[in-house]
Amino acid sequence: MSMTIYLIRHTTPDIDANTVLYGQTDLDVVDTFEEEVKTIKETIDDVQFNSVYYSPLKRCKLLATTLRCDMKVCEPRLMEISYGDWEMKKFADIKTELAQWSKEFDEVAAPNGESLEMVQERLVSFWNEINNYKEGEKIALVAHGVVMRVFLAHFLEMPLKNIFRLQFHFGKVIKLSLNESGRIHLHL
């Protein structure tokens, strides 16, 4: 048997995510929220979770409130990466800075923001705190794209510089099984 972990990305935020770097900006969700939640619940078979941990940002909190569970916990360490001074700037307006940063984003923070190593540090701290293996337990982590990628990099022992090779849409659910010995099985 095993313990099951669901990484669930928030639904579509009310912003053009293809043109604006929004990171930790607390955005609302689009009008299709209910439809996206229905799709997520179908994907997870509307499972009853033992616990749901979620980022305090509205786009995660709203989704977390719709999930069936015994315990819901708002967890600040699940917040998206902070892009600092670049938050809410158009990609086109910071194109040169982003090009330079993309060569070393795993180790170097955006101005007044975070590096991927910093994000990984807070996520591993969180994971080590809650990772008490319980046979049959089901946990959901409702979070953000970068957070999910960093978790996967940690679980799969993948270099952080490669995380953007992992692409997934808003509302994506990634199911992981953890056995008693700590081995992770990724369900694709």
N, C-alpha and C positions, 0 to 999 in steps of 0.2 A: 504494500500500500504506500501511500504518500500523502503529502500535504500539497495543496494546490494554491498557486499564486496567480492572480489575474492582474496584469498591467493594463490599465484602461486609459486611453488618451481622451481628454476632454472633447466635447463636441465643437462644432465650428464657431470660432469667436467672431464677433461683430467688427471685423476689420478685413482689409485686403491683405491677407497673410503673404501674398506673393510680392508685395511692394513695400511693406513696412516691417521693421524689426521691432516687435512689441514685447518680447521677454516677460518680465514680471509686471507689466502694466495690467491692471485689473479691468478686463474688458467684459462686456456683456456677451451673450450668445445670440445667434441669429434666430429668425422666426421658425426655422425647421428643427428647433431643439427637440420637441416632442417626438417627431419622426425619427430623429437620430437616436434618441433614447430607446425607442421601440426596437430599432435595429440592433442596438447594443444588447438589450435584454434577450432578443431572439438568439444572438450569438452566444450568450452565456447561459441560455436556457433558464433565464430569470432565477438563477441560483440563489439560495439563502446563504449569505456569507457569515462567517463567525465575526469578522471585523472588516471594516472599510476604513482605510487611511486615505486622506485626500489633502491636496494643496488648498490653502486658504483662498486662493484666487477664485472669483465668482464662477468662472467657466468650469472649474472642477467641483466646487462646492455644490452647484446646482445639480450636476450629474450625480454626485455622491448621495444626495438626499433622495434620489429616486430608486436607489438600490436597496434590496431587502437584506437586512443584516441585524446581528445581535448588538453590535457596538460600532459606532461611527466616531472617528477621531480626526480632527483637523490637525494636520502636521505641517508646520512651516518649512521643514527640511525637504518637502516634496515640491516646493515652488520651482518654477522654471528658472533657467539660468538668468542672471541679471546681466543685461547688456549696458548697464550704467548710463553713461552720457549718450549712448546711441539709441536708447529706448525711444520708440515712436518716431524714429527718423526713417525716411525713405531710403531704401537700399541705394538708389541712384545718387542720393546726396552724400553718402559715405562710402562710395564705391572704392576709392583709393585706400582708405583706412581698412575696410573689410578685406580687400585683397592682401594687404600686408598681414593682418591679423589671422587670416585663414591659413597661413603658413605655420602658425605656432599657437593656435587657439587652445590646444590641449594644455599648454603650460602658461600662457600669457593671458591675463584678463583684459577685457575691454576696459577703456578708461572708466574708472570708478565702478567697475562691474566684476564679473567672475570669470575665471578660466574653467575649463572642464575638470581639471584636477581639483579645484575648489568645490565644484558641484559634486564630484565623486566622493570627496571627503565627507561632506554632509550626508550624502545618501548612504554610504557605507556605515557611517555612525548610526543612522536611523535603522538600517537593516540589522546591524548587529544587536541593536537594542530590542527589536521585536522578534528576531529569529529564534524562537523557542519552538523547536519541532514538536508538532502535535499531530499525530496520525489522523488523517481525514479532515483536518481543518482546511477551510477555504478563506483566503484573504484577498481583498481587492486593494490595489493601489491606484487611485484616480489621480492622474498627473498629466504631465506635459511631454511633448515630443523629445526634447533634449533629455529630460529626466528619464524617460523610458529607455532611450538609447544608452545612457550612462549605466543604468541598471543592467541592461543586456550585456554591455561591455564588461561589467564586473562579473556577472554570472558566467559569461562565456570566456572570460580571461582574454578579452580582445583589447588591443591598444585603443586608447581614447581617440587618437588621430583618425581612426577609421570609422567612427560612429555614424557619420553622415552617409555612409554606404547603405545604412539601414533606413529605408524610407517607408513611412506608413501614414495613412490618412487620419483625419480627425475621427474620433470614435473607434479607433482601432483597438481590438482586444488581443492581447498576447497571453496565452496560458502557459504556465510553467508548472512542472511537478517537481517537488523536492522530496528525495527519499531520506530516510533516517541517517544515512552516512553523509548527507550533504550534497549528493550528486543531483544536478539539475537536468531535467528533461524538458526541452522546448517543444511545444505543440504548434506546428505551423499549419 
